[in-house]
Amino acid sequence: MDLDAMPYRIFVTVAEELSFTRASEALNISQPALSARIREFERRLGFALFSRTSRRVELTPEGRLFLGNARRMVSEASWATQAAREIRDNDLRIGAPLYTLHIAKRRELIDRLIVEHPDIRLRIFDKSHARNYADLLRKEIDLALLVEPSDVNAAEMDAVSEVDWPDGLERLKMGEKRLALQIPAEHPWSETDAVPMEDLKNQRIAVINRILGAPLSAALTRALSELGAELVRPPEGHAVAVERYGRLTRIPAVTLGWFDALQTGSSKDVVVRQIKGLNFRTTLSLVRLQGEQRPAAALVWEMAKGPRAGRRAIEDRRPATAASEA
């Protein structure tokens, strides 16, 4: 397999430079060798790619039509080469949406991995929940760090597709938080220890959108709607923006309790209160595809179980001689 797609790469370079001399310099190939490769490629294709004169090089009509296909071949070959290198070098690919940067447990795990295992090539991808699930199923990532409903059965699953909550995935619970409300300090609810469920009827509550996944959004919407709350959808629906919106508009807002960056506002400005009798919880999950795992992914799974499990995993990764000397 030609992972470099060299004939296509040569053709694209000449087409962009419109000069065999400049193309040979860019590719670090002698000009006679480059010309020979182009002639052989044209023979295999069955049509000329360039019209040549002593002064200029131009694409033929056939060459112009073929150029887009050749560029795609070069791009796909680059992706295939990258994928092969990642497999060979045991790269670790983790899906972690940008919002997880505000979660202390996520930062601790990734920071520890970077410091204790600099030999692992780590790549982190910021994608939606549905894309993370799809990438896990396609084995394009090894692990995903996501906030999910603790009880997926609480969601309106008829509103959630297989894409939003696919089968075949395994989850490790890294922590759990109970839903609460961020309440303006001047609001009557701020004087209570917990907000009675019946008080939510006809009350405006700012809520998150599906950026944290359809199952979580569906479950949360159902829970609050059944209590009669009037759900407010802020312009930005992620958890950080929802709490900020609540502070700006002075209305109660949903808080999931994960995002420590939200505590940077004035503590006198708002208070946090749980809803009495509503035990809606979310989980920080480390998610993987069921079945055999690559060594680096298996290591992180053990690390996520806690320091003691992580140390055992580190020992297991050491060569036998190193372990015996330790």
Order of alpha helices (4+ residues) and beta strands (2+ residues): alpha-alpha-alpha-beta-beta-alpha-beta-alpha-beta-alpha-beta-beta-beta-beta-beta-alpha-beta-alpha-beta-beta-beta-alpha-alpha-alpha
